[in-house]
Amino acid sequence: MFNDEQYALLERLAALRAGGPITVNDLPSNRELARDLGWTVSKLTRKLDNLCLKLDRAGVTGLVGDSAETAKIRRLRLADVALEHGLVDVPTSVDD
């Protein structure tokens, strides 16, 4: 369903969320996320747009819209969707 880059993006976002509840302010900026993935910000934005459209077509709500609020929270929503629907496997850390 996802190409390697889409999967990498979902995996990165889900890993941030896997530790527990987070807010938009807990997520890295688009610039930081792009750097972590080895992408430009433009590439990250395109990947986010395409991934959100793909999931929207599959019936996932809250990822596509014209409001500034939707754009602001879509990375957080993607992280939640990835975990809730088991789209990626995120290892959990084990405390020593």
C-alpha positions as CSV (number, residue, x, y, z in Angstrom):
1,M,0.0,0.0,0.0
2,F,2.9,2.4,0.8
3,N,6.2,3.0,-1.0
4,D,9.4,2.9,0.9
5,E,9.5,6.7,1.5
6,Q,5.9,6.8,2.6
7,Y,6.6,4.0,5.0
8,A,9.7,5.7,6.3
9,L,7.7,8.9,7.0
10,L,4.9,6.9,8.8
11,E,7.4,5.0,10.8
12,R,9.2,8.1,11.9
13,L,6.0,9.8,13.0
14,A,4.7,6.7,14.7
15,A,8.0,6.3,16.6
16,L,7.5,9.8,18.0
17,R,4.0,8.9,19.2
18,A,4.7,5.4,20.4
19,G,6.1,6.7,23.7
20,G,2.7,8.1,24.7
21,P,0.4,11.0,24.1
22,I,2.0,14.0,22.4
23,T,0.8,17.3,21.1
24,V,1.7,19.2,17.9
25,N,4.3,21.1,19.9
26,D,6.1,17.8,20.7
27,L,6.6,17.0,17.0
28,P,9.8,18.1,15.2
29,S,9.3,20.9,12.7
30,N,8.9,20.0,9.0
31,R,12.5,21.2,8.6
32,E,13.8,18.9,11.4
33,L,11.7,16.0,10.1
34,A,13.0,16.5,6.6
35,R,16.5,16.6,7.8
36,D,16.1,13.4,9.8
37,L,14.8,11.6,6.7
38,G,17.5,13.0,4.5
39,W,14.9,15.0,2.4
40,T,14.3,18.6,1.5
41,V,11.4,20.4,3.1
42,S,9.7,20.5,-0.4
43,K,10.0,16.7,-0.7
44,L,8.6,16.2,2.8
45,T,5.7,18.4,2.0
46,R,4.9,16.5,-1.2
47,K,5.2,13.2,0.7
48,L,2.9,14.4,3.4
49,D,0.4,15.7,0.9
50,N,0.4,12.4,-1.1
51,L,0.2,10.2,2.0
52,C,-2.7,12.2,3.4
53,L,-4.6,12.0,0.1
54,K,-4.0,8.3,-0.2
55,L,-5.3,7.7,3.3
56,D,-8.2,10.0,2.8
57,R,-9.2,8.0,-0.3
58,A,-9.0,4.9,1.9
59,G,-11.5,6.5,4.3
60,V,-9.3,8.0,7.0
61,T,-10.7,11.3,8.2
62,G,-8.9,14.4,9.4
63,L,-6.0,14.5,7.0
64,V,-7.2,16.6,4.2
65,G,-8.9,20.0,4.2
66,D,-8.5,23.6,3.5
67,S,-8.2,24.9,7.1
68,A,-4.9,25.9,8.6
69,E,-5.8,23.7,11.6
70,T,-5.9,20.6,9.4
71,A,-2.5,21.4,8.0
72,K,-1.1,22.1,11.4
73,I,-2.2,18.8,12.9
74,R,-1.8,16.4,10.0
75,R,1.6,15.1,11.1
76,L,0.1,14.3,14.6
77,R,-2.9,12.7,13.0
78,L,-0.7,10.6,10.7
79,A,1.2,9.4,13.7
80,D,-2.0,8.3,15.4
81,V,-3.4,6.6,12.3
82,A,-0.1,4.7,11.8
83,L,-0.3,3.3,15.3
84,E,-4.0,2.8,15.6
85,H,-4.3,0.9,12.3
86,G,-1.0,-1.0,12.7
87,L,0.4,0.5,9.5
88,V,4.0,0.3,10.7
89,D,5.8,-1.7,13.3
90,V,7.4,0.5,15.9
91,P,9.6,-1.2,18.5
92,T,8.9,-0.3,22.0
93,S,11.8,0.5,24.3
94,V,12.5,-1.7,27.3
95,D,13.6,0.0,30.5
96,D,16.6,-1.6,32.2
